[in-house]
Amino acid sequence: MRPFEEAIEAASAAEEIPGAVLLASDRHGKFKYGKAFGKRSVRDGADRSPLRLDSVMWIASCTKVVTALAALQCCERGLLALDEPIYQVLPEFKGLPVIKGFKEDGSPVLEPHKKPITLRHLLNHSSGVAYDETHPKLMAWHKWHRTRPNRSNVVEGRFSYPLVFEPGDSWCYGAGVDWAGVAVERANGGTTLQRYFEENIFSPVGVRDIVFSSYLHTRPDLQARLVDMSKRDPKNPRKVIRSNARPQHNERGGCFGGLGLFGPPEEFMKVIQGILATDKDHKLLSVASAEEFFRPCLSDKAKKALNKMLTVEEARIGMGNLHASVTKNWALGGIVNEEDVPGGRKAGTMTWTGLPNLVWFIDRKSDLCGLYAAQLYPPADAKSGELCGLFEQGLYGIYQKTTPKL
């Protein structure tokens, strides 16, 4: 057993983490790695059988890269445009105000946004659309209105509130990709995002077992393989216990393109490998679109805001576990490092995460992609970040030995 495997095995056995699934591949599948550690649940009396590559997880914000891929496919087909105003497809955004500040009595100062919102803004989180559960401006806005974040089971109901900055002028993680998913549905005559994914992304790469939460009730076979969610024990933070918090179950509702998918890690890995391979096999995108998908595209102001946020260690771990020494930018599908990481990711590597401590990366220059998948709250868990880092370091070591060209 390799050192990183020993560390993850030991942490799982000691219930410092509930377990993890590790996967990696090159573009053509000549190099493959896959191993599961730990168990499906840490709760006494529950199914404590070993975690498997086909165990079903909530992949949360790892959903975003699939939606971004779908949006760019629609651009290829002339159904959407990256850099034109999005109002024809998403009229909800026309005239949407920006919160400029608050008066002494707590009332918000609102002004209509001046720069047009584009699909690119929605995909790279520079639109001004935030999450109202976490952004200070939106929390203050709710406080003034004596409201709470909406729990609607459709995007249009759940994420309807003002912008927190002028489009393109800053960076803030939020629900823009969920709205991009709505744009994909509307541009395709009202088809569901589930059906669009199945026909245009999942089928070409051989995926059969990934569904939105709103479709999980149609797949009892997937429900039977669901992994329990765990959390840090507040009485003993070195240990994990079962979490009673429910994942994003949205039964009979809409498809949330920013957070809604459930599936086995080995199935999601097929999508990640498909993105790595698409510049050669063209199954998902053309060569030109693949280049656009990975191209850093934040404004200078937005890039500065992103990198400032990533100086916070918790944010760095939670936003792809990127090495602190490199500058970061955002492409259409995820965050990218702009310099090489010694012994690891090459410049231009794309990555993103899912809330319960999932991390994927695609390194086109090295011809390598990987996935660390777990079901553990809170996000940006320090122990998970440490183990994910060991996995990645060990993976590159293995791969470099089998691929002398690196």
RODOZA-912248 format. One record per residue (C-alpha): residue number from 0; residue in one letter; x, y, z. Coordinates in Angstrom, 3 decimals. Each point is the difference from the previous one (the first is absolute). Example, Ala and Ser with C-alpha at 12.3 -4.5 7.8 and 13.67 -1.06 7.14 Angstrom:
BEGIN
(0, 'A', (12.300, -4.500, 7.800))
(1, 'S', (1.370, 3.440, -0.660))
END
This chain:
BEGIN
(0, 'M', (0.000, 0.000, 0.000))
(1, 'R', (1.321, 3.425, -0.973))
(2, 'P', (0.557, 2.709, 2.658))
(3, 'F', (-3.041, 2.067, -0.990))
(4, 'E', (-2.161, -3.133, 0.016))
(5, 'E', (1.303, -0.939, 3.450))
(6, 'A', (-0.868, 3.481, 1.284))
(7, 'I', (-3.550, -0.100, -1.388))
(8, 'E', (-0.511, -3.587, 1.186))
(9, 'A', (1.161, 0.909, 3.502))
(10, 'A', (-2.212, 3.111, 0.130))
(11, 'S', (-2.999, -2.051, -1.127))
(12, 'A', (0.675, -2.783, 2.529))
(13, 'A', (0.305, 2.560, 2.812))
(14, 'E', (-3.169, 1.754, -1.242))
(15, 'E', (1.850, 3.253, -0.475))
(16, 'I', (-1.802, -0.111, -3.343))
(17, 'P', (-2.863, -2.349, -0.921))
(18, 'G', (1.799, -1.067, -3.171))
(19, 'A', (0.856, 1.166, -3.495))
(20, 'V', (0.007, -1.163, -3.607))
(21, 'L', (3.087, 0.849, -2.051))
(22, 'L', (0.048, -0.150, -3.798))
(23, 'A', (2.353, 1.089, -2.771))
(24, 'S', (0.531, -0.516, -3.708))
(25, 'D', (1.871, 1.306, -2.987))
(26, 'R', (-1.774, 1.146, -3.151))
(27, 'H', (-0.238, -3.419, -1.659))
(28, 'G', (-0.365, -2.185, 3.091))
(29, 'K', (3.394, -1.628, -0.372))
(30, 'F', (0.806, 1.167, 3.513))
(31, 'K', (-2.718, -0.737, 2.551))
(32, 'Y', (-0.190, 0.230, 3.763))
(33, 'G', (-2.963, -0.760, 2.229))
(34, 'K', (-0.315, -0.886, 3.662))
(35, 'A', (-2.576, 0.415, 2.765))
(36, 'F', (0.719, 0.351, 3.713))
(37, 'G', (-2.218, -0.048, 3.059))
(38, 'K', (-3.673, -0.851, 0.278))
(39, 'R', (-3.428, 1.157, -1.123))
(40, 'S', (-1.000, 1.175, 3.473))
(41, 'V', (1.643, 0.644, 3.367))
(42, 'R', (-3.306, -0.378, 1.884))
(43, 'D', (-0.525, -3.072, 2.154))
(44, 'G', (-2.759, -2.134, -1.415))
(45, 'A', (0.259, 1.484, -3.481))
(46, 'D', (1.521, -1.588, -3.085))
(47, 'R', (3.693, 0.084, 0.894))
(48, 'S', (1.051, -2.029, -3.031))
(49, 'P', (3.117, 1.134, -1.866))
(50, 'L', (-0.242, 3.056, -2.221))
(51, 'R', (0.204, -0.917, -3.697))
(52, 'L', (0.745, 1.761, -3.254))
(53, 'D', (-3.686, -0.336, -0.897))
(54, 'S', (-1.357, 1.262, 3.324))
(55, 'V', (-2.359, 2.910, -0.637))
(56, 'M', (0.873, 3.477, 1.262))
(57, 'W', (-1.393, 3.508, -0.158))
(58, 'I', (2.571, 1.673, -2.238))
(59, 'A', (-1.373, 3.471, 0.784))
(60, 'S', (1.913, 2.799, -1.759))
(61, 'C', (1.905, -2.476, -2.133))
(62, 'T', (-3.252, 0.269, -1.973))
(63, 'K', (1.124, 3.429, -1.211))
(64, 'V', (2.603, -1.267, -2.464))
(65, 'V', (-2.647, -2.140, -1.737))
(66, 'T', (-2.351, 2.976, -0.322))
(67, 'A', (2.806, 2.205, -1.307))
(68, 'L', (0.771, -2.669, -2.583))
(69, 'A', (-3.652, -0.104, -1.056))
(70, 'A', (-0.109, 3.796, -0.314))
(71, 'L', (3.049, 0.059, -2.265))
(72, 'Q', (-1.483, -2.765, -2.148))
(73, 'C', (-3.035, 2.239, -0.455))
(74, 'C', (2.305, 2.816, -1.079))
(75, 'E', (1.582, -2.304, -2.588))
(76, 'R', (-3.470, -0.669, -1.398))
(77, 'G', (-0.997, 3.658, -0.101))
(78, 'L', (-2.638, -0.407, 2.709))
(79, 'L', (1.800, 2.213, 2.529))
(80, 'A', (2.752, 2.626, -0.159))
(81, 'L', (2.806, 0.401, 2.518))
(82, 'D', (0.467, 3.741, -0.180))
(83, 'E', (-3.384, 1.402, -0.978))
(84, 'P', (-2.569, 1.264, 2.538))
(85, 'I', (-1.845, -2.997, 1.447))
(86, 'Y', (-3.372, 1.758, 0.377))
(87, 'Q', (-1.710, -1.612, -2.985))
(88, 'V', (0.389, -3.413, 1.626))
(89, 'L', (-0.049, 1.170, 3.626))
(90, 'P', (-2.269, 3.062, 0.094))
(91, 'E', (0.048, -0.216, 3.808))
(92, 'F', (3.377, 1.737, -0.073))
(93, 'K', (-1.056, 3.056, -1.979))
(94, 'G', (-0.129, 2.960, 2.380))
(95, 'L', (1.167, -2.090, 2.969))
(96, 'P', (1.375, 2.449, 2.586))
(97, 'V', (3.422, 0.045, 1.629))
(98, 'I', (0.286, 0.461, 3.766))
(99, 'K', (2.260, 3.055, 0.286))
(100, 'G', (-0.087, 0.221, 3.778))
(101, 'F', (-2.333, 0.580, 2.933))
(102, 'K', (-1.387, 3.086, 1.713))
(103, 'E', (0.296, 0.614, 3.718))
(104, 'D', (-3.399, -1.572, 0.599))
(105, 'G', (1.142, -3.186, -1.778))
(106, 'S', (-1.973, 0.541, -3.192))
(107, 'P', (1.850, -1.063, -3.176))
(108, 'V', (1.147, 2.506, -2.625))
(109, 'L', (-0.901, -1.530, -3.368))
(110, 'E', (0.920, 1.101, -3.518))
(111, 'P', (-0.639, -1.734, -3.349))
(112, 'H', (3.080, -1.729, -1.340))
(113, 'K', (1.684, 1.880, -2.846))
(114, 'K', (2.166, -2.633, -1.687))
(115, 'P', (-1.884, -2.793, -1.785))
(116, 'I', (0.069, -3.447, 1.594))
(117, 'T', (1.356, -2.698, -2.311))
(118, 'L', (0.138, -3.780, 0.088))
(119, 'R', (3.762, 0.267, 0.565))
(120, 'H', (-0.644, 2.076, 3.124))
(121, 'L', (-2.375, -2.667, 1.316))
(122, 'L', (2.488, -2.801, -0.644))
(123, 'N', (3.084, 1.708, 1.454))
(124, 'H', (-1.752, 1.436, 3.082))
(125, 'S', (0.527, 3.641, -0.927))
(126, 'S', (-3.680, 0.803, -0.632))
(127, 'G', (-0.740, 1.306, 3.480))
(128, 'V', (-2.311, -2.949, 0.738))
(129, 'A', (1.001, -1.290, 3.449))
(130, 'Y', (-1.479, -2.505, 2.460))
(131, 'D', (-2.422, 1.759, 2.314))
(132, 'E', (0.715, -2.426, 2.847))
(133, 'T', (3.615, 1.118, 0.303))
(134, 'H', (0.623, 3.407, -1.589))
(135, 'P', (-0.052, 2.878, 2.560))
(136, 'K', (-1.845, 2.398, -2.307))
(137, 'L', (-2.778, -2.475, -0.700))
(138, 'M', (-0.253, -1.025, 3.633))
(139, 'A', (-0.444, 3.686, 0.898))
(140, 'W', (-2.530, 0.362, -2.843))
(141, 'H', (-2.013, -2.908, 1.448))
(142, 'K', (0.242, 1.511, 3.475))
(143, 'W', (-1.458, 3.297, -1.196))
(144, 'H', (-2.838, -1.759, -1.825))
(145, 'R', (-0.538, -2.444, 2.888))
(146, 'T', (0.359, -2.912, -2.395))
(147, 'R', (2.115, -3.116, -0.135))
(148, 'P', (1.755, -1.738, -2.886))
(149, 'N', (-2.605, -1.601, -2.232))
(150, 'R', (-0.253, -3.797, 0.028))
(151, 'S', (-1.881, -0.229, -3.282))
(152, 'N', (0.540, -3.193, -1.975))
(153, 'V', (0.644, 1.909, -3.234))
(154, 'V', (2.916, 2.283, -0.862))
(155, 'E', (-2.258, 2.924, -0.937))
(156, 'G', (-1.532, 0.006, 3.477))
(157, 'R', (3.030, -0.830, 2.075))
(158, 'F', (2.564, 2.410, -1.462))
(159, 'S', (-1.985, 3.172, -0.713))
(160, 'Y', (1.590, 2.955, 1.791))
(161, 'P', (2.194, 3.032, -0.809))
(162, 'L', (3.573, -0.064, -1.281))
(163, 'V', (2.815, 0.733, 2.457))
(164, 'F', (2.221, 1.854, -2.515))
(165, 'E', (0.013, 1.295, -3.560))
(166, 'P', (0.439, -2.866, -2.526))
(167, 'G', (3.668, -0.642, -0.770))
(168, 'D', (1.334, 2.271, 2.766))
(169, 'S', (0.758, -2.625, 2.636))
(170, 'W', (-0.215, -3.703, 0.801))
(171, 'C', (-2.390, -1.806, 2.303))
(172, 'Y', (-0.960, -3.652, 0.083))
(173, 'G', (-3.713, -0.365, -0.503))
(174, 'A', (-2.996, -1.315, -1.909))
(175, 'G', (0.991, 1.272, -3.449))
(176, 'V', (0.553, -3.526, -1.309))
(177, 'D', (-3.440, -1.059, 1.215))
(178, 'W', (-1.413, 2.807, -2.149))
(179, 'A', (2.210, -1.128, -2.895))
(180, 'G', (-1.703, -3.387, 0.327))
(181, 'V', (-3.381, 1.710, -0.377))
(182, 'A', (1.340, 1.709, -3.125))
(183, 'V', (0.976, -3.399, -1.441))
(184, 'E', (-3.485, -1.353, 0.669))
(185, 'R', (-1.748, 2.990, -1.588))
(186, 'A', (2.347, 0.085, -3.005))
(187, 'N', (-0.909, -3.621, -0.677))
(188, 'G', (-3.756, 0.462, -0.074))
(189, 'G', (-0.606, -0.640, 3.685))
(190, 'T', (1.682, -3.387, 0.210))
(191, 'T', (1.176, -0.859, 3.503))
(192, 'L', (3.665, 0.279, 0.863))
(193, 'Q', (-0.127, -3.693, 0.951))
(194, 'R', (-1.036, -0.970, -3.519))
(195, 'Y', (2.469, 2.408, -1.597))
(196, 'F', (2.862, -1.478, 2.044))
(197, 'E', (-1.052, -3.564, -0.814))
(198, 'E', (-0.142, 0.593, -3.749))
(199, 'N', (2.926, 2.383, -0.503))
(200, 'I', (2.522, -0.742, 2.766))
(201, 'F', (-0.693, -3.216, 1.876))
(202, 'S', (-0.772, -2.236, -2.985))
(203, 'P', (3.125, 0.961, -2.015))
(204, 'V', (2.287, -0.949, 2.919))
(205, 'G', (-1.934, -3.068, 1.167))
(206, 'V', (-1.625, 1.383, 3.164))
(207, 'R', (-3.286, -1.591, 1.094))
(208, 'D', (-0.203, 0.535, 3.744))
(209, 'I', (0.108, 3.762, 0.671))
(210, 'V', (-3.269, 1.799, 0.685))
(211, 'F', (-1.235, 3.261, 1.453))
(212, 'S', (-1.504, -0.229, 3.468))
(213, 'S', (-3.415, 0.624, -1.537))
(214, 'Y', (0.388, -3.279, -1.927))
(215, 'L', (1.498, -2.092, 2.786))
(216, 'H', (-3.421, -1.385, 0.893))
(217, 'T', (-0.077, -1.672, -3.442))
(218, 'R', (3.171, -1.966, 0.765))
(219, 'P', (-0.448, -2.277, 3.051))
(220, 'D', (3.209, -1.778, -1.025))
(221, 'L', (1.944, 3.225, 0.585))
(222, 'Q', (-1.860, 0.757, 3.224))
(223, 'A', (1.044, -3.411, 1.314))
(224, 'R', (3.684, 0.917, -0.485))
(225, 'L', (-0.159, 3.479, 1.581))
(226, 'V', (2.818, 0.787, 2.410))
(227, 'D', (-0.854, 1.476, 3.397))
(228, 'M', (1.069, 3.604, 0.528))
(229, 'S', (2.429, 0.534, 2.883))
(230, 'K', (1.161, 3.055, 1.921))
(231, 'R', (2.732, 0.976, 2.431))
(232, 'D', (-0.918, -0.959, 3.567))
(233, 'P', (-0.386, 3.325, 1.849))
(234, 'K', (1.049, -1.735, 3.239))
(235, 'N', (3.082, -1.585, -1.560))
(236, 'P', (0.996, 1.731, -3.275))
(237, 'R', (2.561, -2.687, -0.820))
(238, 'K', (-2.875, -2.432, -0.529))
(239, 'V', (-2.966, -0.114, -2.351))
(240, 'I', (-3.593, -0.937, 0.754))
(241, 'R', (-3.086, -0.405, -2.129))
(242, 'S', (-1.572, 3.272, -1.099))
(243, 'N', (-3.757, 0.387, 0.182))
(244, 'A', (0.109, 2.758, -2.606))
(245, 'R', (-1.589, -1.082, -3.260))
(246, 'P', (1.868, 0.414, -3.258))
(247, 'Q', (-1.659, 2.151, -2.644))
(248, 'H', (-3.048, -2.217, -0.501))
(249, 'N', (-2.369, 1.834, -2.306))
(250, 'E', (-2.639, -2.615, -0.662))
(251, 'R', (-2.375, 0.751, -2.876))
(252, 'G', (1.522, 3.472, -0.488))
(253, 'G', (2.281, 1.538, -2.614))
(254, 'C', (3.590, -0.770, -0.957))
(255, 'F', (2.547, 2.119, 1.866))
(256, 'G', (2.948, 0.229, -2.373))
(257, 'G', (2.284, 1.318, 2.716))
(258, 'L', (-0.432, -2.642, 2.664))
(259, 'G', (-2.582, -2.678, -0.741))
(260, 'L', (1.655, -3.174, -1.317))
(261, 'F', (0.293, -3.369, 1.744))
(262, 'G', (2.027, -2.918, -1.283))
(263, 'P', (2.949, -2.343, 0.515))
(264, 'P', (3.502, 1.527, -0.120))
(265, 'E', (0.991, -2.447, -2.732))
(266, 'E', (-2.820, 1.343, -2.189))
(267, 'F', (0.837, 3.663, 0.619))
(268, 'M', (3.617, -0.840, -0.820))
(269, 'K', (-1.130, -0.959, -3.516))
(270, 'V', (-1.189, 3.572, -0.519))
(271, 'I', (3.282, 1.436, 1.282))
(272, 'Q', (2.015, -2.340, -2.225))
(273, 'G', (-2.318, 0.875, -2.894))
(274, 'I', (0.823, 3.685, 0.423))
(275, 'L', (3.713, -0.828, 0.052))
(276, 'A', (-0.352, -2.032, -3.201))
(277, 'T', (-2.378, 2.242, -1.942))
(278, 'D', (2.716, 1.993, -1.783))
(279, 'K', (0.995, -3.297, -1.660))
(280, 'D', (-3.220, -2.016, -0.349))
(281, 'H', (-2.429, 2.966, -0.276))
(282, 'K', (-2.753, -1.955, 1.795))
(283, 'L', (-0.952, 2.923, 2.239))
(284, 'L', (1.535, 3.127, -1.571))
(285, 'S', (1.874, 1.036, -3.109))
(286, 'V', (3.689, 0.866, 0.256))
(287, 'A', (-0.764, 3.731, -0.046))
(288, 'S', (-2.691, -0.325, 2.669))
(289, 'A', (2.269, -2.119, 2.192))
(290, 'E', (2.568, 2.788, -0.111))
(291, 'E', (-2.698, 2.515, 0.934))
(292, 'F', (-1.188, -2.222, 2.849))
(293, 'F', (3.457, 0.074, 1.634))
(294, 'R', (0.914, 3.594, -0.827))
(295, 'P', (0.307, 2.310, 3.037))
(296, 'C', (-2.591, 2.718, -0.469))
(297, 'L', (-0.402, 2.225, 3.061))
(298, 'S', (0.356, 3.755, -0.208))
(299, 'D', (2.952, 1.478, 1.889))
(300, 'K', (-2.336, 1.155, 2.786))
(301, 'A', (-1.635, -3.406, 0.297))
(302, 'K', (3.329, -1.834, -0.031))
(303, 'K', (1.308, 2.250, 2.767))
(304, 'A', (-3.100, -0.740, 2.117))
(305, 'L', (0.360, -3.742, -0.570))
(306, 'N', (3.658, -0.108, 1.000))
(307, 'K', (-0.646, 2.146, 3.063))
(308, 'M', (-2.629, -2.480, 1.165))
(309, 'L', (2.423, -2.888, -0.506))
(310, 'T', (2.487, 1.449, 2.482))
(311, 'V', (-2.327, -1.422, 2.683))
(312, 'E', (1.127, -3.584, 0.642))
(313, 'E', (-3.509, -1.386, 0.407))
(314, 'A', (-1.002, 1.531, -3.331))
(315, 'R', (3.131, -1.352, -1.687))
(316, 'I', (-0.813, -3.553, 1.149))
(317, 'G', (-3.679, 0.303, -0.821))
(318, 'M', (0.582, 1.466, -3.444))
(319, 'G', (2.011, -2.797, -1.570))
(320, 'N', (2.856, -0.463, 2.476))
(321, 'L', (2.159, 2.142, -2.272))
(322, 'H', (3.629, 0.555, 0.925))
(323, 'A', (0.385, 3.306, 1.838))
(324, 'S', (3.033, 1.041, -2.070))
(325, 'V', (-1.792, 0.336, -3.360))
(326, 'T', (-2.369, 2.661, -1.322))
(327, 'K', (-3.501, -1.091, -0.913))
(328, 'N', (-2.577, 0.923, -2.594))
(329, 'W', (-3.357, -1.372, -1.084))
(330, 'A', (-0.826, -1.652, -3.292))
(331, 'L', (-3.497, -1.049, -1.083))
(332, 'G', (0.146, -3.371, 1.748))
(333, 'G', (1.942, 0.708, 3.180))
(334, 'I', (2.927, 1.693, 1.689))
(335, 'V', (3.444, -0.228, -1.641))
(336, 'N', (3.535, 0.467, 1.287))
(337, 'E', (2.064, 2.303, -2.211))
(338, 'E', (3.423, -1.431, 0.914))
(339, 'D', (1.347, -3.533, 0.409))
(340, 'V', (-0.151, -1.620, 3.431))
(341, 'P', (3.388, -1.720, 0.582))
(342, 'G', (-0.464, -3.740, -0.385))
(343, 'G', (-3.729, 0.404, -0.631))
(344, 'R', (-2.552, 1.912, -2.031))
(345, 'K', (1.220, 1.782, -3.100))
(346, 'A', (-1.066, 3.551, -0.791))
(347, 'G', (-3.528, 0.055, -1.377))
(348, 'T', (-1.249, -2.916, 2.090))
(349, 'M', (-3.693, 0.376, 0.756))
(350, 'T', (-1.586, -1.099, 3.264))
(351, 'W', (-3.052, 0.410, 2.175))
(352, 'T', (-1.689, -1.550, 2.992))
(353, 'G', (-3.238, -1.285, 1.485))
(354, 'L', (-1.198, 1.091, 3.433))
(355, 'P', (0.445, -3.376, 1.793))
(356, 'N', (3.765, 0.055, -0.762))
(357, 'L', (0.181, -1.144, -3.600))
(358, 'V', (2.771, 1.326, -2.269))
(359, 'W', (0.618, -0.648, -3.699))
(360, 'F', (2.788, 1.275, -2.259))
(361, 'I', (0.863, -0.134, -3.700))
(362, 'D', (3.647, 0.554, -0.971))
(363, 'R', (0.105, 0.070, -3.813))
(364, 'K', (3.744, 0.626, -0.241))
(365, 'S', (0.768, -3.053, 2.116))
(366, 'D', (-2.854, -1.992, -1.587))
(367, 'L', (-1.389, -0.877, 3.423))
(368, 'C', (-3.258, 0.464, 1.888))
(369, 'G', (-1.023, -1.055, 3.464))
(370, 'L', (-2.767, -0.045, 2.592))
(371, 'Y', (-0.059, -0.134, 3.796))
(372, 'A', (-3.576, -0.715, 1.120))
(373, 'A', (-1.399, -0.008, 3.538))
(374, 'Q', (-3.221, 0.765, 1.875))
(375, 'L', (1.077, 2.106, 2.949))
(376, 'Y', (-1.109, 3.332, 1.464))
(377, 'P', (1.167, 2.697, 0.360))
(378, 'P', (1.432, 1.013, -3.381))
(379, 'A', (3.712, 0.827, -0.079))
(380, 'D', (0.659, -2.566, 2.729))
(381, 'A', (3.675, 0.328, 0.954))
(382, 'K', (0.649, -3.741, 0.361))
(383, 'S', (-1.648, -0.701, -3.338))
(384, 'G', (2.086, 2.739, -1.605))
(385, 'E', (3.165, -1.550, 1.414))
(386, 'L', (-0.892, -3.476, -1.284))
(387, 'C', (-1.107, 1.306, -3.390))
(388, 'G', (3.365, 1.744, -0.301))
(389, 'L', (1.835, -3.231, 0.839))
(390, 'F', (-2.080, -1.850, -2.606))
(391, 'E', (0.802, 2.524, -2.686))
(392, 'Q', (3.703, 0.079, 0.842))
(393, 'G', (0.169, -3.789, 0.021))
(394, 'L', (-2.027, -0.270, -3.188))
(395, 'Y', (2.354, 2.241, -1.949))
(396, 'G', (2.919, -2.052, 1.335))
(397, 'I', (-1.559, -3.230, -1.238))
(398, 'Y', (-0.957, 1.515, -3.330))
(399, 'Q', (3.414, 1.506, -0.652))
(400, 'K', (1.604, -3.390, 0.571))
(401, 'T', (-2.321, -1.636, -2.529))
(402, 'T', (0.246, 2.911, -2.474))
(403, 'P', (3.656, 0.959, -0.508))
(404, 'K', (-0.939, 2.830, -2.371))
(405, 'L', (-0.907, 2.104, 3.033))
END
